[in-house]
Amino acid sequence: MRTTGKWGVLLAVAMCLLATPTFARVGPYARLAFGGDQLRMGEGNAFLQEVEQSFQSQGLAVDFDKVRMTTGPSLAAGLWLLPGFRVGATYAAGHSYTENRVHVPGFFFYAEDLDFRLEEVGAEAAITVDRWAGFTLGGHVARSRAKMVEGHTEQDFAGGSGDLFIDATAERTKLTYGAYVGIEQRNEHGIVGYLRAGYQFRDMGNMPSNLVVSDGFSSVPSTSTTIGLDFSGYYLRFGVGVDFRQ
């Protein structure tokens, strides 16, 4: 009963805000944005650090890049169901690419290429308070398809341990969600500019992976699972849109 009471108070406050005359009428909307999403990738970055330190212990001056953030577009379209409250459908895509190289001419070559992609389709809901400079509070839930492509190369030119080539592809689809706060500014023609910052929960865990392992002469297909891959993190979006609620 105590929890229900809290939700009742929040709903009453929201309805009071929506009822103010500063809000325009009900109508459709569309949004287009571009931004960057953090990838937590704790296990993956720890593994890269271990490999880096292994090379450094051999006297090699290497400085590996950690997994970078994804960047990409996002789209949304839907309806203002109430003045100041909207719901709609969303689409977003992100891409991150990291490569590391160690080359000792005539002796050794090492390469690790990591390609992370995420594509999601979902739904959003948001409240915008025009009289508070367009302050917006929103959230979304989505069906997210994560993908990792890895290319691993080790070549021993001195003829010691031989060559090793691994190509791996891992995929997983999972329900994800997030929330954000932002500012939206709209002119008299309904054109909107906005900025939002939020956090997304997209931990994909150990993803099933298909591999092809080769020594340069023969290849063997195999299956495995990745280390824990976490696409969660903070994100930032800059965007434009249009409101048909004149």
Disulfide bonds with the S-S distance in Angstrom:
none
